[in-house]
């Protein structure tokens, strides 16, 4: 359900296909509504719905699911994938790295997701010639598409656009000739300035707890497994939508999402404008039995951050694509922002 924002393409596929994630700031809404019945007859918690279209979001600059970037805008070295302070050749300036981490890296990582022509994760990739317009550097083309009113704006809807301050920081860097991050007096240059890709992580069960009760009916059963594929065989109530939220991108089947998953919300907006907000349980599972007009859009929100799908989706069986390793262009699990 939910991979990668300064994307050159939006992706849309049906039941046997999935869409990658994207990221931006979020300020969501949801009116109180009726609860839906969850998997295996359990009552789903915190499900709310409203017929009104979802409220507009206010972007939160610098908030993403990627590695943090430190330093004041326009100064200081970058924080690389390993969290070490870096500067010198190959280091992306801090303020520029913050924009990329917030708006771009989910699609333009290393490697970029399928259909995206270039990575924005390294200094070399940013300063190289664009494949779609060789007369411009990748950074210059990215800047042009961030501008308000761009013909092909990036990040693409439904993502929040880059803020004026983010665009100004990127503009200043491109106008200056895309210099590498300068080292302070006494600093040691490093080439380890790549921006961390949140999907380039090992397989791990973060919660260190597993579902061990087999097919014993429960709303917490079988996290990570395809809910609808199983329920369609008569194993539990019929679901319109179901999946699991995990802390990281590559968690194994039956690993519980853990308490951090309960701090999130899964926001679904149907083709008819109706919004349904689902609250994952302690296993990270969420599910919905009500009417769902397809195609729908989806995002996970947590603590003012969001991770959203670029395009609409027609399959409600989220875990069928968002497996441990990802299928049909899904980058991996439905991951907390």
C-alpha positions in Angstrom: 0.0 0.0 0.0 2.4 2.4 0.8 7.6 3.8 -1.6 9.2 6.7 -2.9 8.6 12.0 -3.8 10.4 14.0 -6.5 9.3 11.2 -8.7 9.3 11.4 -12.4 6.2 9.1 -12.6 3.2 8.2 -10.7 2.3 4.5 -10.6 -1.1 2.9 -10.8 -2.0 -0.8 -11.0 -4.8 -3.2 -10.1 -5.4 -6.2 -7.9 -2.2 -8.0 -9.0 -0.1 -4.9 -8.8 1.0 -2.3 -6.2 2.2 1.2 -5.9 5.3 2.5 -4.1 5.3 5.0 -1.2 5.9 8.6 -1.0 6.4 11.0 1.8 5.5 14.5 3.0 4.3 16.5 5.9 0.8 15.9 7.2 -2.0 17.5 9.1 -4.9 15.0 8.8 -8.5 15.0 9.9 -11.2 12.4 10.7 -14.7 12.7 12.1 -16.0 10.3 14.6 -17.9 7.5 12.9 -19.1 4.0 13.2 -16.7 1.2 14.1 -16.2 -1.6 11.6 -15.9 -5.3 12.5 -12.4 -6.6 12.2 -10.8 -9.8 11.1 -12.0 -13.1 12.6 -15.0 -11.4 14.2 -12.9 -9.0 16.3 -14.1 -5.4 16.6 -11.7 -3.0 14.8 -10.6 -0.2 17.0 -10.6 3.5 16.1 -12.1 3.2 12.7 -13.8 6.4 11.7 -15.4 7.6 8.5 -16.7 10.7 7.0 -18.4 11.5 3.7 -16.5 14.7 3.3 -13.4 14.9 1.3 -10.2 14.8 3.3 -8.9 18.2 4.5 -5.9 19.7 2.9 -2.6 19.1 4.5 0.0 21.4 5.8 3.6 20.3 5.0 6.1 19.9 7.8 9.5 20.7 6.4 12.3 18.2 7.3 10.0 15.5 8.6 10.3 12.1 6.9 10.9 8.5 7.5 14.5 8.7 6.4 17.7 9.3 8.3 17.8 12.7 10.1 19.8 15.6 8.6 21.3 18.1 11.1 22.5 21.6 10.9 21.1 25.0 10.2 19.8 25.9 6.8 22.6 27.1 4.6 25.4 26.1 6.9 27.2 23.1 8.4 28.0 19.7 7.0 25.7 17.0 5.9 24.7 13.9 8.0 25.2 10.8 5.9 23.7 7.4 5.8 25.6 6.2 8.8 24.8 9.4 10.8 28.4 10.7 10.7 29.2 14.3 9.9 30.5 14.6 6.4 31.9 17.4 4.3 34.2 17.9 1.3 34.0 16.2 -2.1 30.8 14.1 -2.5 29.0 15.6 0.5 25.6 17.2 -0.1 25.0 20.4 1.9 22.8 20.0 4.9 19.9 22.2 3.8 19.8 20.5 0.4 19.9 17.1 2.0 17.0 18.0 4.2 14.8 18.9 1.2 15.7 15.6 -0.6 15.1 13.5 2.5 11.7 15.2 3.0 10.4 15.3 -0.5 12.4 13.0 -2.8 14.3 10.1 -1.3 11.4 7.6 -1.0 11.2 7.4 -4.8 14.7 8.6 -5.8 16.8 6.4 -3.6 19.6 4.0 -4.4 18.4 2.5 -6.7 15.4 4.6 -7.6 12.1 2.7 -7.8 11.0 1.3 -11.1 10.1 3.9 -13.7 12.0 6.7 -11.9 14.9 7.8 -14.1 17.4 8.9 -11.5 18.6 8.7 -7.9 18.9 11.9 -5.9 20.7 10.2 -3.0 24.3 11.2 -3.9 26.2 14.3 -4.9 27.4 12.6 -8.1 23.8 11.7 -9.2 22.5 15.2 -8.4 25.3 17.0 -10.4 25.2 14.6 -13.3 23.2 15.2 -16.5 19.5 14.4 -16.4 18.4 11.5 -18.6 15.2 13.2 -19.4 16.8 16.5 -20.3 20.6 16.2 -20.9 20.9 20.0 -21.1 20.3 20.2 -17.4 21.8 18.6 -14.3 19.5 16.3 -12.3 19.5 19.0 -9.5 18.5 21.8 -11.9 15.7 19.7 -13.4 14.5 18.8 -9.9 14.5 22.4 -9.0 12.5 23.4 -12.0 9.8 20.8 -11.2 9.6 21.9 -7.6 8.5 25.4 -8.7 4.8 26.4 -8.2 2.9 25.9 -11.5 5.4 23.5 -13.0 3.9 21.4 -15.8 4.9 18.2 -14.1 5.2 19.2 -10.5 7.3 17.3 -8.0 6.6 15.9 -5.5 3.5 14.7 -7.4 0.0 14.8 -5.9 -1.2 13.7 -3.4 2.0 14.7 -1.8 2.5 18.1 -0.1 4.5 20.4 -2.4 7.9 21.7 -1.3 7.7 24.8 0.9 9.0 28.2 -0.2 11.9 27.9 2.2 12.8 24.4 0.8 12.7 25.7 -2.8 14.8 28.7 -1.8 17.4 26.5 -0.3 17.6 24.3 -3.3 17.6 27.3 -5.6 20.5 28.9 -3.8 22.5 25.7 -4.1 21.8 25.2 -7.8 22.5 28.9 -8.6 25.8 28.7 -6.8 26.9 25.8 -9.0 25.9 22.9 -6.8 29.0 23.1 -4.5 29.8 20.2 -2.2 29.4 20.8 1.6 32.4 22.8 2.8 34.4 21.6 5.8 34.8 23.8 8.8 38.4 24.7 9.8 40.0 21.5 10.9 37.3 19.3 9.4 38.2 16.1 7.7 36.7 15.7 4.2 34.7 12.5 3.5 33.0 11.1 0.5 30.3 9.3 2.6 27.6 11.9 2.1 24.9 9.8 0.5 21.4 10.4 1.9 20.0 7.3 3.6 17.3 5.3 1.8 14.7 4.1 4.4 14.2 1.0 2.3 17.8 -0.1 2.2 17.6 -1.9 5.6 18.1 -5.5 6.7 15.4 -8.0 7.4 14.6 -7.7 11.1 11.6 -8.3 13.5 11.9 -5.0 15.3 9.4 -5.9 18.0 11.1 -9.3 18.6 7.7 -10.8 19.2 5.9 -13.1 16.8 2.3 -14.4 16.3 2.4 -18.0 17.3 -1.3 -19.0 17.5 -1.7 -20.2 13.9 -5.2 -19.8 12.6 -6.7 -19.0 16.0 -9.1 -16.2 15.0 -8.0 -12.8 16.3 -7.6 -9.3 14.9 -3.9 -9.7 15.7 -3.4 -12.9 13.7 -0.8 -13.4 11.0 0.7 -9.9 10.7 2.3 -9.3 7.4 0.4 -12.0 5.6 -2.2 -11.4 2.9 -5.5 -10.9 4.8 -8.0 -10.9 2.0 -6.4 -13.9 0.2 -7.0 -15.9 3.4 -10.4 -14.5 4.3 -11.8 -15.0 0.8 -11.5 -18.8 1.5 -14.0 -18.5 4.3 -11.4 -18.1 7.0 -13.0 -15.3 8.9 -15.2 -12.3 7.9 -15.1 -10.7 4.5 -12.8 -7.7 4.4 -12.8 -4.8 2.0 -9.2 -3.8 3.0 -6.5 -5.1 5.3 -2.8 -4.9 6.0 -0.1 -4.5 8.6 2.0 -1.4 9.5 5.6 -2.1 10.5 8.4 0.1 11.9 10.9 -0.9 9.1 10.7 -1.9 5.5 11.6 -5.6 5.6 10.0 -7.4 8.5 9.2 -11.1 8.3 5.7 -12.7 8.2 4.1 -13.1 11.7 6.3 -10.5 13.3 4.2 -8.1 15.4 4.3 -4.5 14.4 4.6 -3.6 18.1 3.4 -0.7 20.2 4.8 1.9 17.8 2.3 0.8 15.2 -0.6 1.8 17.5 0.6 5.4 17.3 -0.2 5.5 13.6 -3.3 5.9 11.5 -4.1 4.5 8.1 -6.1 7.0 6.1 -8.1 5.7 3.1 -9.9 8.0 0.8 -12.3 6.3 -1.6 -13.2 7.4 -5.2 -16.4 8.9 -3.8 -14.6 11.2 -1.4 -15.4 9.2 1.7 -12.5 9.0 4.1 -11.9 6.1 6.5 -9.3 6.3 9.3 -8.1 2.9 10.7 -6.1 2.5 13.9 -3.6 -0.4 13.7 -3.6 -2.7 16.7 -0.6 -3.9 18.7 0.3 -6.4 16.0 0.2 -3.5 13.4 -2.9 -5.0 11.7 -5.6 -2.8 10.3 -8.8 -3.9 8.4 -12.1 -2.6 7.1 -15.3 -4.3 6.3 -17.4 -1.4 5.1 -18.0 0.0 1.6 -14.9 1.2 -0.2 -15.2 3.0 -3.6 -12.3 2.2 -5.8 -9.8 3.3 -6.8 -8.7 4.7 -3.4 -5.7 6.6 -2.1 -3.9 5.6 1.1 -1.4 7.0 3.6 0.0 6.2 7.0 0.3 9.0 9.4 2.2 9.2 12.7 3.2 12.1 15.0 2.8 14.7 12.3 4.4 12.7 9.5 3.0 10.8 6.7 4.0 8.1 4.1 1.5 8.0 1.2 0.9 6.2 -2.1 1.7 8.1 -5.2 -1.3 6.8 -7.2 -4.7 5.3 -6.6 -5.1 1.6 -5.9 -7.8 -1.0 -6.6 -6.6 -3.9 -4.4 -7.6 -3.9 -0.7 -5.2 -6.8 0.1 -2.3 -4.6 1.1 0.0 -7.3 2.3 -0.2 -9.2 -0.9 2.1 -6.5 -2.4 3.8 -5.2 0.7 5.7 -8.4 1.6 9.0 -8.7 3.4 10.8 -8.1 0.1 8.0 -6.3 -1.8 6.2 -7.4 -4.9 5.0 -5.6 -8.1 7.0 -2.4 -7.4 6.2 -2.3 -3.7 9.4 -1.5 -1.9 8.7 -3.7 1.1 6.4 -3.4 4.1 3.9 -0.7 4.8 6.2 1.4 6.9 5.8 4.0 9.6 6.8 7.5 8.4 
